[in-house]
Structures are given as C-alpha cells and as structure tokens.
Amino acid sequence: MRKVGVLVLLGVSTFVGSLAIAQNESPVPRRDINAVLAAHDKALLAIPGVVGVYVGTLDDGTPCLKVMLAEKNSESEGKIPSMIDGYPVLTEVTGEIRPQKDR
C-alpha cells in the first residue's frame, strides 16, 4: 500500500509543476531588456518612420521598449509588435531626429 501512496504524491507534484508552466511561470528568467533591445534594434529601425528605439519604463516602473516615430502613421505602427521577448513595446511620436549643429 505504501507504494501506491508514493505514486499518488508523485502524480500530484507533477500536476502542480505542469500547472505552473501552463500559467507561464517560467523557471528560467527572461533576458535582460538591454540584450533584447540590442537583438532587435536594427529590425525596428528598418521600419519606415522609426527614428529611434530605447529602453523605457511604464508608469508602474515595468521596463519596456520605446519606439520613436517621426510622425503618426498607422502603417508603420502596424509593423511594430506590441511585445518583444516578454517586454511591452510602446510607440511615441517625437518628430524627426537630427544631429544638433555645432555652435
């Protein structure tokens, strides 16, 4: 009878472990946001209308990726994913970015 009890406990722990995975509680931490930016910046900058990308934060302090647009453009915005590697991606219209002239 003891063997049956042990088997049941093993089955319960396997089920609990599966439940954690199903709820997206990954045991492996996600990549650092700076590494995510470095891996995706060139692709984001290749989207027409994108003038810059950087690491920012949401109002609650959550790290996110910010994509700067020269102007509001639904075609460009449609090509920008809302999430990359688990981090939210937000757009903001900044206008053209030009180097400052020497004074």
C-alpha positions in Angstrom: 0.0 0.0 0.0 2.8 2.4 0.7 4.0 2.3 -2.9 0.5 3.4 -4.1 0.7 6.4 -1.7 4.1 7.4 -3.1 2.9 7.1 -6.6 -0.1 9.4 -5.9 2.2 12.0 -4.3 4.5 11.9 -7.3 1.4 12.4 -9.6 0.3 15.4 -7.6 3.6 17.1 -7.7 3.9 16.5 -11.5 0.4 18.1 -11.9 1.3 21.1 -9.8 4.5 21.6 -11.8 2.5 21.4 -15.1 0.1 23.9 -13.7 2.9 26.4 -13.1 4.2 26.0 -16.6 0.6 26.4 -18.0 0.3 29.7 -16.2 3.5 31.0 -17.9 5.6 30.9 -14.7 8.8 30.1 -16.4 11.5 28.8 -14.1 14.1 30.5 -16.4 14.3 34.3 -16.0 13.8 36.2 -19.2 16.6 38.0 -21.0 17.8 41.4 -19.8 15.9 44.2 -21.6 19.1 45.7 -22.8 20.0 42.4 -24.5 16.5 42.3 -26.1 17.0 45.9 -27.4 20.4 45.0 -28.8 18.9 42.0 -30.6 16.0 43.9 -32.1 17.1 47.5 -32.6 18.2 47.1 -36.2 15.0 45.4 -37.3 12.9 48.1 -35.5 14.9 50.9 -37.0 14.4 49.4 -40.5 10.7 50.0 -40.3 9.8 53.2 -42.3 9.1 56.1 -40.0 11.0 54.8 -37.0 13.7 57.3 -35.9 14.9 55.7 -32.7 14.5 53.0 -30.1 15.4 52.9 -26.4 14.7 51.2 -23.0 12.0 53.0 -21.0 9.6 52.2 -18.2 5.8 52.1 -17.9 4.1 54.3 -15.2 4.4 51.4 -12.7 8.1 51.0 -13.3 7.9 48.0 -15.6 10.7 48.0 -18.2 9.6 48.4 -21.8 10.9 49.2 -25.2 10.1 52.6 -26.7 9.9 53.1 -30.4 10.1 56.7 -31.6 8.2 57.7 -34.8 8.8 60.7 -37.0 5.0 61.1 -37.3 1.8 59.3 -36.5 1.5 56.6 -39.2 -0.8 53.6 -38.8 1.1 51.6 -41.5 4.4 52.0 -39.5 2.7 51.4 -36.2 1.1 48.2 -37.6 4.6 46.8 -38.2 5.7 47.3 -34.6 5.0 44.3 -32.3 3.2 45.1 -29.0 5.6 42.7 -27.2 9.1 41.5 -27.8 10.6 38.7 -25.7 8.0 39.3 -23.0 8.5 43.1 -22.8 5.9 45.6 -23.8 6.7 47.8 -26.8 5.2 51.3 -26.9 5.4 53.9 -29.7 5.7 57.7 -29.3 5.7 60.4 -31.9 8.9 62.5 -31.5 9.3 64.0 -34.9 12.4 63.8 -37.0 15.6 63.3 -35.0 18.5 65.3 -36.4 22.0 66.0 -35.1 22.5 69.3 -33.4 24.6 71.8 -35.3 27.9 72.9 -33.6 27.6 76.3 -32.2 
